[in-house]
Amino acid sequence: SIIPPTGNYTLPDSGISIYSVFRPMQFISGDLYDFFMIDNHQLLIAIGDVSGRGIPAALFMGVAHTYIRNFSSEKKANDIVNKVNKELCINNSNQFFLTLFLGILDIKKGILNYCNAGHAPTFWLSTNGKVKELGDQHGLPPGLYPDRNYQDTTISISKGDTLILYTDGITEHINETGEFYGVDNFYKLFDQMKGMSPEEISGLIMKDVDNYGG
């Protein structure tokens, strides 16, 4: 209940649609995602994965989620992650850490400023059919070293482009022979995604992952 309910979201007058899927391996998960408007034209999107499992990981996730919201007024991805990291390192005797992708999208200009702190690359599907991995690594997962400073990257996205954010629950899904789903299987789906809505894309991915797992 800490994170947004799964399903469809549309930001009025923005042309932006979001569809989220959250399916824990067990009842409690350390994964997080969030999206909310910082102001009238800037949308924050975040996805992360806490080390470990169960209640301790979920509690750490809740703390990280709170810090992300508290520091969102910084309005720059690396500044937010810098502050989140410093706070997560305080009294972290269990040495939990959090892989995190955090982006700020200017919905008027189509400018995305993002910081990837040890998380899986986000896929960027452009309207011309090209696929790019936002694979820049801007630092280690937050929660490990309080004195580390994070960098960021800024890109311009166009109307009709799609961003796919995910955790390793997808890529590390195992089939009956013990092999991971991996990233290569994503690339087999991209051609089918052209013209699909976010909900249809999510359904396609989840169906393929479930079929892979047997």
N, C-alpha and C positions, 0 to 999 in steps of 0.2 A: 504493500500500500504506500510505500515511500515514493515509488516512481510512478509516472503517469500510467493509467490503465491502457492495455493494449487496444489496438484498433485504429480507425481512421481519424485524422485531424486535418482540418482545412483552415488556413489563416485567411480571414476575410480580406478582400481587396489586395491580396498579395500574389495570387496565382500559385501559391505553394501548398502542396498536399503532402502529408506524412502518414505512413502506416507503420505501426510497430508490432512486433511479435516478441513475447517474453514467455519462454517455456523452460522453467528450471529442470535440471536433471532430477533433483529431489524437491522437497517442499520449500526449502529455503536456499536462496542463491546469493552470491556475492557480486553478481553482475549489476550494473546500473545503466540507465539511460535517462536522458531528460531533454526537453526542448521548451523554451519559453521566450517571450519577447523581453529584451532588456529595456527597450524604449519603443517609440513608434515605428522605427524602421530597422532595428537590429534584432535578429533571432539568434539565440544561443542554442547550439546542439551539442550534446555530449554523450559519449558511451564509454564504459569502462568495465574492468574485470579485476576484482580483488583476489589476491593470492589466498589459497586455502578455500575451505568450504564450510557450510553450516552456519550456525548462529554467530560465531565470532566474525566470520567474513561478512555476514549480512550487517552486523552492527558497524563494522568499519566502513562498509559501503554507505550506510546511512549518514555517518559522520562526513564522509567525503562529499556526498550529495548536498549536505547542508552547506559545506564550505564553498562549493561551486556556486550555489545560489547567493551566498553572502558576498562573494567577491565578484559577482557578475557586473557590478557597477564599474569595474576597471575598463570594461569594453574592449579589451585587447586580449587575445587568446593566451599569449605567453605570460602576460602579467597575472592573469587569473590563475594559471597553472603554477606559477612561481609562488603565489600566496597559499594556494591549496597545499602544495608540497611542504612548505615550511610548517603549516599547522598540523599536517598529518604526521610529521616527524616528531612532534612533541608527545612525550609519554607513550611512545609506540614500542613498548617493551616486547611485544610479540613479533615485532618486525614485519607487520603486514605491509604490503605495498599494492599499488593500484595502477594497472595499465590504463591509459586515458587518451581518448581523442576528443578534443574540444574545439569547436569552431564557432565563429560569429559571422553570420551572413547578413550583409546589408541588402535587404529585400528590394530596395529602390534601385540600387546600382548593380546588383548581381555580384558583389565582391565578397568572397569568402576568405576570412583570416582564420587560420587554424594552427593548432599545436598538437603534435602527436608525441605523447610521452610513453613510448614502449608498447603502443597498442597496434593491433593489426591494421594494415593499410585500408583506407576507405576507397571504394571503387567509384569512379566518376565516369558515367556514361553520357557522352555528348549526343546531340541530335544528329550529328553526321555519322553516327555509328561507331566512332572511336571509343575505346576503353582505356582509361588511364588509372593507375594505382597512385593514390596520394600517399606515397611510401616514405616521405621525408620523416626521419626520426629526429625529434628536437630535444631529446633528453631521455634519461632513464625513468622508469615508472616512479611516480610520486610516492613519498613515504620512506624513502631509503636514505637520502642525503639532503639535509636542510640547506646546505650552502650551494647547491647546484642552481644554475640559471638556465631557463628554457628559452629556446628560440621559437620562431613561428614562420609561416609561409602565407602569402596572399595570392589568390588566383581569382580570375573572372569567369563566372559561369553564366550560361545563357538560358533563355526561356526554353523549356522542354528538356533540359538536362536532368539527369538523375544521379543522386548520391546513394550508395548502399553502405551502411555502417553495420558492423556485426562484431560478435566476440568469437573467441576460439571454440565456443560450444558448437559452432558450425564447422569450422575447418578441422577440428579434432574429433568430429563424430566418427565412430569406428564401425567398419563393416564386419561381417562374420569371419573374415580372415585376419582381423586385427589391423587393417590398413585405414589410415585417416582419409577423410573426405578431401581435405586439402584445398588449395587455391585453384588447381588445374580444373577441377570439376565446375567451379564458378564460370570459367571461360567457355565451357561447353553450353552454358545457358544464355550468354549475353545476346546472341543473335535472336533468341526467342523473346527477349524483353522489349524489343522495339515497339513503341506505341502502347505499351502496357501501363496501367496505373500502378501506383505504389502497392496497393493491395494485391493486384495480380502478380506483380514481381515477387512479393513476399510469399505468396502462395506457391509460385513456381519453385522458389528456392527450398521452401520447407518440404514440399512434396518430393523433390529430388533428394534431399538429405535423408528423408524417411525411407525412400526406396533404396538408397545406398546402404543404410543400416540393416536392412533386411528384417 
